[in-house]
Amino acid sequence: MASHGGSWLTGASANSYDWSALFARRTARGGDELTAILSMAAATDVITFSGGFPAPEVFPVDVLSELVERLLKEDAAVALQYSPTEGLPRARAAVATLLEQTQGRGIDPADVLITSGGIEGLQLLARTLIEPGDRVLVEAPTYLGAIMAFSGFEADVEGVAVDADGLRLDALEVALSSGRRPKLLYVIPDHQNPSGLSLSEERRHQLVELCRRHGLLIIEDVAYRELGFEGQAAPSLWSLGPDVVVQLGTFSKILVPGVRLGWAVGPSALVGAMTAAKQNSDQCAGALGQTIMAEYVTAGHLDRTLETARGLYRYRADRMLDALEAHMPEGVSWTRPSGGFFVWLTAPQHVDTRALVAPAARLGVAYVPGAPFYTDTRGGNQIRLSYSRADDASIDEGIRRLATLIRAEL
Ligand SMILES: Cc1ncc(COP(=O)(O)O)c(C=O)c1O
């Protein structure tokens, strides 16, 4: 890697310019882990437990082919055009309908912002709110893309302890009673990335109350909310406190990531500022994806896709839990996900899961080590395992190989 220190013009030939000397301070802050995960998207020669990739088997190819053909024939002037920054009226209406159906809270479509996926929602929020040095609270562990989004704007991101019922409110109170006032709290209440666990219903009510009392803004990420294995999800934080919660959603896990579409809802001053920030980002989400999503949701197709998806992910989660039970040595533990894509594995303290990435790759297995999901030094002995995109045989064989590697470390 080129050095950051010296002159930017280190030689006469064009190839020897030290372009990295031009990088802004924030550019030097990470990013490699997510790039490495996405580079596995197309890999065919490894068993990959690494990314939060939906199963292609769930992609509704037939319905989408018919829909795209019709949209291009009948509606190309909208579907292939720029859209308003806040989203096409029909896409905002479809999200409002979806939220009413799944979260029981009505919203005026005019208050919905359509984003280019969940990560763009995080970017827009961070850009809108974060000054360098601002304190931001997250669950420990949390989605590494969120840590990157906040630290990319030079926030001091701080993890708050979780247990089997999600974020620990006593730990949050301690964090609130000391240090500078945090700018926001980021939580993933449903089938969390990376733990697969959910925030209990009781804590949801208490969390909203606590944050209201302290004037602390909650960013609720509902990426996996509709992928629960059992019955009804607990109330969303936004449905309990639209005055203190910005909810970020995405269609990446429940429809297809290829459309890069999501939403933001919450206090209007914030969503308005995010819309202004979007004008300076991609200006608008792709209209083709928005028209597809709007038709898909409005025609009731999403309900059917979700049913298939929940069944498949539940089956794969069970296969992974069986394989872990069968192969992992004593001393290794893991979570039992309530939905979503992930199992979170903890090996004995001295096992360095980052150091095992390369030997695992040589055995044809990919995973994400635990450390990047924390903002401090924790997670060195942990692993995030995604079962969402792996078939039965790969799950069993991949876990067997991983268990062999971990056993050798004990
Ligand atoms: C919790 C969470 N939020 C947001 C995202 C990003 O969503 P999108 O692909 O729509 O940007 C992910 C993707 O892995 C995620 O796990």
The ligand as a Gaussian input file, in Angstrom:
#p B3LYP/6-31G(d) Opt

LIG

0 1
 C      -28.898000      -4.568000       9.018000
 C      -28.665000      -4.166000       7.593000
 N      -28.994000      -2.936000       7.189000
 C      -28.800000      -2.526000       5.941000
 C      -28.221000      -3.356000       4.999000
 C      -27.957000      -2.834000       3.629000
 O      -29.041000      -2.955000       2.824000
 P      -28.965000      -2.596000       1.273000
 O      -28.326000      -3.767000       0.596000
 O      -30.356000      -2.386000       0.893000
 O      -28.141000      -1.369000       1.143000
 C      -27.858000      -4.645000       5.361000
 C      -27.225000      -5.526000       4.364000
 O      -26.512000      -6.454000       4.645000
 C      -28.075000      -5.056000       6.704000
 O      -27.711000      -6.282000       7.110000

